[in-house]
Amino acid sequence: MRVLVVQNYDNTGLGQVGTALAEAGAELDLCRPYQGDPLPQDANGHDALVVLGGGQNALADEDYPYFPALLELTRDFAGKDRSVLGICLGGQLLARAFGADNHIGAAVEFGWCGVSLTTSAKADPVLGALPEKFPIFQWHDDTFDLPEKAVRLAGNDVAQNQAFRIGRAVYGFQFHFEADRPLVRDWSTSFATLIADRHPDWAGKLDDEMDRNGPDADAAGLAIARAWVATI
């Protein structure tokens, strides 16, 4: 199993997705196109694609000119029935790749927030075993419309489209299910100045938030990660 991981921003990571991939014995090819790494021309060398998040928005082609090529690569993976996973910015780019509109600054969430599964999610191979409602880590300003052929799987009051599936195994997530407590603590340190500018109380409440929401969020996130890896 060889998986292409596209990183779009410094200090992001696979978190629980990495745990699940390691359990499955996957070989990872990490590509950082924002630092100049070339994207593969097509999906032929890989069994799956993971597109991670970032601080930019999904329409920022001028500053990130590789975005159109990444959209085409994503469509190639999907067209060849290879598993695809987009998280946060990755999910927004996935929605864009399949014709949906992105809405910049229209849905601000930060911290552990609740999401609810849709009726369709009950039969979904990745989300079907999860509780109907659970807390999960969020960090985004933007949202997106649902692609025409997508199945809506989760949402909340801030962002109606929190998770969707296209076809067999192409999944887009707005929430950071990969972000377990160690990764959230790492982000809280790595991005401390950025967070403090917008959420000045975060450092003081991090431990309490982590104790209250972390166990359930981590369990849900790892279950999602393992179930997605099982689609590869």
N, C-alpha and C positions, 0 to 999 in steps of 0.2 A: 504494500500500500504506500503510494507516494503522493504526498499532499503539498500543493503550492499554497504558501501563506503570504499574502500581500499585506505588508505593514505600511500605513499611510502617515505615521506621525511618530516622533520620538517618545520613548518610555511607555508605549503600549505593549501589550503582551497577550499571549494565548490563555493564560490563567487556567481555568478548568477545562477548556477545550484542549489545551496542551496535555493535561492529565489524562483525558480520555484517549487522545491520540497515542500517547505513550503506552497506555494499557493495551492498545490494539497493535502495538509494534510498528506504527507508521513511521516512514521516513519523511522528513520535512525539508522543503526547499523554501527558504525565506527570501523574499524579494522586497526591497525597499525602493520603489520607483521614485519616491520623493527625494531620494538621495542620488538618483541617477541610475539605479539598477534597471536593466532592460527587462520588460515583461516578455514572457514567452509569446510566440506568435499564435499559438493555439493550445488546445487542451491535451494534445496527443501524448505528452510526457507525464501526465499526472492523472490520478484517479479522483481527485477532489480539489476544491478551491475554497480557501478561507480568506475573506476580505475583512480586515480589522477596522477599528474606528479611528477618529482623529478630530482635531479642533477645527478643521476647515469645513465648509459646507459642500454639498454634493454637486453644486453648480460652479465651483471655483476652477473652471478649466484654464482661465488666464494664468493663475498662479500655479496650477498643477496640470500642465498640459498633457500628462499621461492619462487623464481621466477617460477621454473617449476610447483609447485603446483598451483600458481596463473594462469598460462597458462591453466592448466587442468580445473580449476574452471571456467575460462572464457569460455572454450569450452562447459562445462556442461550447463552454463546459455544459451548459444547460441543454443545448441542442444534441450533445453526444451522451446525454443521460448520465452525466457525472454529477456527483453531489456537490452542492455549492452552499456556502454559509456566509452571509453578510451580517455584521454586527455594528450597530449604531450608524456611523458614516457608511460602513459597508452595506448595511441594510438600505440606507437611503440611496446609495449608488445602484443597488440591485433593483430597487423600485424604478429608478430612472432608466436603467438598461432595458426594462420591459415596458416603457412608454408612460409611466406615471409621472405626475408633476411633483416637484419638491416645493415645500413651503418654508422659507428661511425665516427664522425668528418667531415662528408661530406656535411653538410648543416647548416651553422651558421647564425642564425637570432636573433636579440634582438630589442625590442621596437615594436611600432605599424607599421605594414607592410601591404601592400595590398595583398589580395588574390582574385582569380577569380573562379567563379563557372563553372563547366562543363555543357555541354548540358544535360547530364543525371540528373544533380541536379535540373533542372527545374520541373521535375515530382516527386522529392523526397519529402516525407512528412515532413522532418525536415528542409531542406534547400530551398525548392521550392519557398517560399515567399520572400526570401532575394534578395537584389540587385545583379546584375551580378558581381559587384566588390565592395569590402568594405574593410576598414582598420580593423585590429584585432591585439591583442597583441601576440607577438612571443618571445619565449625564449628557444632556442634549438641549439644543435650542430649537431645532428644526423638526419637521415632520414631512410626511409624504402621503399622496393618495395611493390607493390600492391599484396595482397593475390590473389590467382588464381580465387576465386569466388566472389571477391569484385567488387563493382561498384565505380569507381572513381568519386568524387563529387566536389573537389576543388584542386587548386594548385597555385603556383607562380613560378617565375624564379629561386628561391633558392631551393625550395623543390616541386617537381612535384606533390607529393602525400600529400596534406594537409588535406584531408578528404575523407573517404570512408564508404560504407555501405556493410555489409554482411547479406543476407537474409532480414528479415522484419525490424529488429530494433537493429542490432548490429552495432554501429557507432564508428569509430576511427577518432580522430582529432589530427593533429599536432599543430595547433594554440590554444592559450589559450582563447577561447571564454568566459570562466567563469570569466576571469580577468577583471572586471570593474575598473573604476578609483580608488575607495577606495582600492581595492585589489592590484592594481599596486603600489599605493603609499605605502601600507603596505610592499610589497615586496621590494620596493626601499629603505625602512628603514631597514627592517630585514636582507636583503642581501647586504647592502650598501658596505661593504668592498669587497665582491666577485664581485659585479658589477663594482666597481671603478677600480679593477685590469684589467678588460678587456674592459670596456667602461668608461674611466675617465671623459668624458664630460656629462655623463647621468644626474648627479644631477643638472647641470646647465641648461639643456634643458628640464627637465621633465615637468615643468609647461606648457611650450609652446607646447610640444608634446601632452600633455594631453588636452589642449584647442583645438588644431587643429583636433585631431583624436578621442578623447575620446567619444564625443556624438554619432558619427556614430558607433564606435566600440561597445559601451555599448548597443545601440539599437539592433545591429545585434546579439550580444552575448546573450542577454535576449530572443530574438526571437528563437534562436537555442535551448536554455535551455528549454523554455516552450514547444516547438514543440517536443523535445526528451521526456520530461516527459509525454507528451500526448500519447506516444507509449506504456507506461507501462500498 
